[in-house]
Amino acid sequence: MKHLLLFAMLLAATHTFAQDGRLPLDSKNNISYTDSGLPQYSKAQLHQKIRDWVERRFGNAENAITSDDTQAGIILITSYIPVIHSDYQYIRFDLGVQYKDSQYDARITTLDGVSAEHSPVRLTAKENDNIIAKEQIVKTESNRKKRKEAETALQIAKADNDGINTSLYNLLADLKSHITQPKSE
């Protein structure tokens, strides 16, 4: 029942941004979520807005920020985010934010699935390969019962990846929203 409910919720999320169950990859075939913006703030103001966001989002900027180079305009954050997934409760990620006057670029990389039941697992392009393999099994399976089982396994794998996508895209959207909102006096 738990997996059925999880599947139903994630299937609905699948259609919101049409990722088709795949994690985004960069040109080197590494998982990478990116976002950028052109807020009308100075480099110093952007630095403070990013630090304020980290403090608000993760509770303690000193624990989440692993590197803060104001001269280079780079903040590196390592933290965890809850995720709807059949194997993991959290995703540990690295988020780098590079900024300068009126511009920032954010990139999430190095994902680890974290669960109370087992050691953290590094997520790679193999997550997408798993989807492709399951799609091939569904296409080639002639036994109705086995095809139905393969379809269910494929839907769960896609829903798991979509759960990760939703959490990380929402994190980037939260950062963008915080950066672009006018400073309250």
Secondary structure by P-SEA (a helix, b strand, c coil): caaaaaaaaaaaaaacccccccccccccccccccccccccccaaaaaaaaaaaaaaacccccccccccccccbbbbbbbbbbbbcccccbbbbbbbbbbcccbbbbbbcbbbbbbccccbbbbcaaaaaaaaaaaaaaaccccaaaaaaaaaaaaaaaaaaaaaaaaaaaaaaaaaaaaaccccc
